[in-house]
Amino acid sequence: MTIDPHDEKDPSTPEELRAQVESTREQLGETVEELAAKADVKARAKGKAADIKDEVGDKAAQAKDKAAEVKDKVQSKVTELKDRAQTKKDEAQDTAQDTAADASASARAKAAEVGALVRDKTPEPVREKAAAASAKIAEGTAAVAAKVSEKTPEPLAEKTQQAADAVKRRPGAAVAAAIGAVVVFFTVRWKRGRK
């Protein structure tokens, strides 16, 4: 703020002169303070740095919040995909088990049909020989099984017992398969013997 000394009236008394000097000093002091504040680059730079720091902090907080939000979305999507995959896997296993059970039942039914057909079509002498051979095989199998069980390691014995239990649960299928094999064997031998 500049003071033009020509704008004011000339002081007529020493008190007016002192008052004018005091007023001029106050105005000059304010002007010096304003100029000092503008000239204080260090303080202005600190203020600007503080403003920038606050702005960067705000931006960092916003970025952190956004990253947490994205992370939550990704984790949610991963969990959803895992659940879907497990469901599909379970469905595939169920389908495979159902298909295997159906195929097994169908195979047992066909084996029973073939066994009955072979029995019906096999000549009496062949059936008698097959029955005798089956009895001999059963005796021989029992003897061999006894010897094998004595010398079989424990894990293998457990697996063998499981197979035997399976045969006990479904003896018809096992007997039909054995009789079918014996009948086929003797039928082939009988036909060769007739030639």
Secondary structure as UniProt FT lines:
FT   TURN            5..7
FT   HELIX           14..39
FT   HELIX           41..121
FT   HELIX           124..151
FT   HELIX           154..169
FT   HELIX           171..194
//
